[in-house]
Structures are given as C-alpha cells and as structure tokens.
C-alpha cells in the first residue's frame, strides 16, 4: 500500500527540519567553544551561556526530529522490505537517543565554565580536565557514535528509496553515495577526531538532504 501524500510531505518536512537543526546546533556550538584550548573554551562558554543553551535545545529538538523522520521513513518504505526497514528505524532511534545523551556533556559545561570564571580562571586545574572529558569525551564522542547510526540507517533508507522507485533514481543514488562517503570520516573519527581533511568527504551529503526534503514536500513519491 502506497503512503498518502500527507505522509510523504511530513517526511519531507522532517528531513528539512533535521537538516536545519543539525546545521544550526553544530554551528552555534562551534561559535561558542571555538578552536582554542579548554581554558579559552570555558571562558567563552561562561560569556555565551544563552547561545550555548539554545544550541543544546536545538540539538535536543533535532534528536526528536530524527526519530520522527525514522518513523515516517518506515511508514513510507516498510512494504519494500520490512526487515531492512526495521533495522533502519532502529538505527535512527539509536541515533536520536545517542545525540540527546551526548548533550549531557555540553549542558554540564555551562555551570563548569561559570565556576571556572568565578574561580579566576586558574591554569592547570581540574576545571580543564573535567572540561576536556565533558566536551571531547561525552559530547564529541557521542556525536561520532550518533553519526555511525545515521550512516547505517541512511544507507538502508536510501537503498529502499532506490528499489521502490519512489523518487528519481539519480536522487537515490546520490544519497547512497553521499552517505557511504560520510561513513569513512565517521569511522575514522572514533580513532582520531583531528583527522579533519577526511571530513571533505561529507560535503556532498548536505545539499542532498536539502534537495530530498524539498522534493518530498513539493513532488512526493512517483
């Protein structure tokens, strides 16, 4: 049974929501923490608490949107292969939960940064060590793991889109190739988060997510 147009448009809207929320939450977070040492990061966090809270809130909303996106994909594509659709849904649920849990680290950085500044920003203190653990150990590692769940789920969803013929074949292939490329830096990030040149492989995916969302909202399935 083919899903109705309302479901497909909701799927496209969820895809666009995830695209926008992912972009904004990460950019806001990076604008606060910067690229300096943890001493500078804690000071910046203390000076930009509202922006940090907004970034965390958007990330949590994104977590919910990811799960809703998975559910809508399942409704739209489960008739193609129920087993693959269930695995893909499980991956997107795990992705959303992992992203939400990772925000514990950045939420905890807010009072830590404020206490650090109140203590006079002491050098070589436990503040920096705890900050490194919360940011790199909890938030960033959680982000890396959530990306792995996304890659596996994305590969399955875009494969099901391809075999269903619900969208242009070129669009499905674009998604499959783009998400497979993301899998490379996502896997390497678990071993070395500083291996940034590989992140260039993720560039083709961003416009795909936008195009797919707009296509589903405007055109729907064939």
C-alpha positions as CSV (number, residue, x, y, z in Angstrom):
1,X,0.0,0.0,0.0
2,X,1.4,3.4,-1.0
3,X,1.6,6.1,1.7
4,X,-0.6,9.1,1.2
5,X,0.7,12.5,0.1
6,X,0.3,13.9,3.6
7,X,2.7,11.3,5.0
8,X,5.2,12.0,2.2
9,X,5.1,15.7,2.8
10,X,5.5,15.2,6.5
11,X,8.5,13.0,5.7
12,X,10.0,15.8,3.6
13,X,9.3,18.4,6.3
14,X,11.0,16.1,8.9
15,X,14.0,15.8,6.6
16,X,14.3,19.6,6.2
17,X,13.9,20.0,10.0
18,X,16.8,17.6,10.7
19,X,18.9,19.4,8.0
20,X,18.3,22.8,9.5
21,X,18.5,21.8,13.2
22,X,21.7,19.8,12.6
23,X,23.4,22.7,10.8
24,X,22.4,25.4,13.3
25,X,23.1,23.4,16.5
26,X,26.6,22.5,15.4
27,X,27.4,26.0,14.1
28,X,26.2,27.6,17.3
29,X,28.2,25.2,19.4
30,X,31.4,25.7,17.4
31,X,30.9,29.5,17.6
32,X,30.9,29.3,21.4
33,X,33.7,26.7,22.0
34,X,36.0,27.9,19.3
35,X,39.2,26.1,18.4
36,X,41.4,27.1,21.2
37,X,42.4,25.3,24.4
38,X,40.0,24.3,27.1
39,X,40.9,27.4,29.2
40,X,39.6,29.6,26.4
41,X,36.6,27.4,25.8
42,X,35.4,27.5,29.4
43,X,35.7,31.3,29.4
44,X,33.8,31.6,26.1
45,X,31.1,29.3,27.4
46,X,30.7,31.4,30.5
47,X,30.4,34.5,28.3
48,X,27.9,33.0,25.9
49,X,25.5,31.0,28.1
50,X,22.3,31.9,26.2
51,X,23.8,30.8,22.9
52,X,25.1,27.5,24.5
53,X,21.6,26.8,25.9
54,X,20.0,27.5,22.5
55,X,22.5,25.2,20.8
56,X,21.6,22.4,23.2
57,X,17.9,23.0,22.9
58,X,18.1,22.8,19.1
59,X,20.1,19.6,19.3
60,X,17.5,18.0,21.5
61,X,14.7,19.1,19.2
62,X,16.9,17.6,16.4
63,X,17.1,14.3,18.3
64,X,13.3,14.2,18.4
65,X,13.0,15.1,14.7
66,X,15.5,12.3,13.8
67,X,13.3,9.7,15.5
68,X,10.1,11.1,13.8
69,X,12.0,11.0,10.5
70,X,12.8,7.3,11.0
71,X,9.2,6.5,11.8
72,X,8.0,8.3,8.7
73,X,10.5,6.6,6.5
74,X,9.3,3.3,8.0
75,X,5.7,4.1,7.2
76,X,6.6,5.1,3.7
77,X,9.1,2.3,2.8
78,X,8.4,-0.8,5.0
79,X,6.5,-2.5,2.2
80,X,9.7,-2.8,0.2
81,X,11.5,-4.9,2.9
82,X,10.2,-4.9,6.4
83,X,13.4,-6.4,7.9
84,X,15.6,-3.7,6.4
85,X,13.1,-1.0,7.3
86,X,13.0,-2.2,11.0
87,X,16.8,-2.2,11.2
88,X,17.0,1.3,9.6
89,X,14.3,2.6,12.0
90,X,16.3,1.1,15.0
91,X,19.4,2.9,13.7
92,X,17.6,6.3,13.5
93,X,16.1,5.8,17.0
94,X,19.5,5.0,18.4
95,X,20.9,8.0,16.5
96,X,18.4,10.3,18.1
97,X,18.9,8.9,21.6
98,X,22.7,9.0,21.3
99,X,22.7,12.6,20.2
100,X,20.4,13.6,23.1
101,X,22.6,11.8,25.6
102,X,25.7,13.5,24.2
103,X,24.2,16.9,25.2
104,X,24.7,16.0,28.8
105,X,28.3,16.9,28.3
106,X,27.6,20.4,26.9
107,X,24.9,21.1,29.4
108,X,27.4,20.3,32.2
109,X,29.9,22.6,30.6
110,X,27.7,25.7,31.3
111,X,28.0,25.6,35.2
112,X,31.6,24.4,34.9
113,X,32.5,27.4,32.8
114,X,30.8,29.8,35.2
115,X,32.5,28.3,38.2
116,X,35.9,28.4,36.3
117,X,35.5,32.2,35.7
118,X,34.3,32.8,39.2
119,X,37.4,31.0,40.5
120,X,39.6,33.4,38.5
121,X,40.3,31.1,35.5
122,X,43.1,29.1,37.2
123,X,45.6,27.5,34.8
124,X,46.3,23.7,35.0
125,X,43.3,23.0,37.3
126,X,40.8,20.2,37.4
127,X,38.4,22.5,35.5
128,X,40.3,21.9,32.3
129,X,40.5,18.2,32.8
130,X,36.8,18.0,33.5
131,X,36.0,20.2,30.6
132,X,38.0,18.0,28.2
133,X,36.1,15.0,29.5
134,X,32.7,16.6,29.1
135,X,33.3,18.1,25.7
136,X,35.6,15.7,23.9
137,X,34.7,12.6,25.9
138,X,31.0,12.9,26.2
139,X,29.7,15.4,23.6
140,X,32.0,14.9,20.7
141,X,32.3,11.1,21.1
142,X,28.6,10.9,21.4
143,X,28.3,12.9,18.2
144,X,30.7,10.5,16.5
145,X,28.6,7.5,17.6
146,X,25.4,9.1,16.5
147,X,26.9,9.6,13.1
148,X,27.6,5.9,12.7
149,X,24.0,5.1,13.5
150,X,22.9,7.7,10.9
151,X,25.2,6.3,8.2
152,X,23.9,2.7,8.6
153,X,20.3,3.8,8.8
154,X,20.7,6.3,5.9
155,X,22.3,3.6,3.6
156,X,19.3,1.3,4.3
157,X,16.7,4.1,3.8
158,X,18.2,5.3,0.5
159,X,18.6,1.8,-0.7
160,X,14.9,1.2,-0.1
161,X,14.1,4.5,-1.9
162,X,16.1,3.3,-4.8
163,X,14.4,-0.1,-5.2
164,X,11.0,1.4,-4.6
165,X,11.4,3.9,-7.5
166,X,9.5,6.5,-5.4
167,X,11.9,9.3,-6.2
168,X,14.2,9.8,-9.3
169,X,16.9,7.1,-9.4
170,X,19.6,9.7,-9.6
171,X,18.5,11.2,-6.3
172,X,18.5,7.9,-4.5
173,X,22.0,7.1,-5.9
174,X,23.2,10.5,-4.9
175,X,22.1,9.8,-1.3
176,X,23.6,6.3,-1.2
177,X,27.0,7.5,-2.5
178,X,27.0,10.6,-0.2
179,X,26.2,8.7,3.0
180,X,28.7,6.0,2.1
181,X,31.3,8.7,1.9
182,X,30.3,10.1,5.3
183,X,30.8,6.6,6.8
184,X,34.6,6.9,6.1
185,X,35.2,10.1,8.2
186,X,32.6,9.0,10.8
187,X,34.5,5.7,11.4
188,X,37.9,7.4,11.4
189,X,36.7,10.0,13.9
190,X,36.3,7.2,16.6
191,X,40.1,6.8,16.4
192,X,41.3,10.4,15.6
193,X,38.9,13.4,15.8
194,X,41.6,15.7,14.4
195,X,41.6,13.9,11.0
196,X,39.7,16.8,9.5
197,X,40.7,16.6,5.8
198,X,38.6,13.4,5.6
199,X,35.5,15.5,6.5
200,X,35.6,16.9,3.0
201,X,34.0,13.6,2.0
202,X,30.9,14.7,3.9
203,X,30.3,17.7,1.7
204,X,28.2,16.0,-1.0
205,X,25.6,15.0,1.6
206,X,24.4,18.4,2.9
207,X,22.8,19.5,-0.4
208,X,21.3,16.1,-0.9
209,X,19.4,16.3,2.4
210,X,18.0,19.7,1.4
211,X,17.1,18.6,-2.1
212,X,15.4,15.3,-0.9
213,X,13.4,17.2,1.7
214,X,12.2,19.8,-0.8
215,X,11.4,17.1,-3.4
216,X,9.3,15.1,-1.0
217,X,7.4,18.2,0.1
218,X,6.7,19.5,-3.4
219,X,6.6,16.4,-5.6
220,X,6.1,13.5,-3.2
221,X,6.5,9.9,-4.5
222,X,6.0,8.9,-8.1
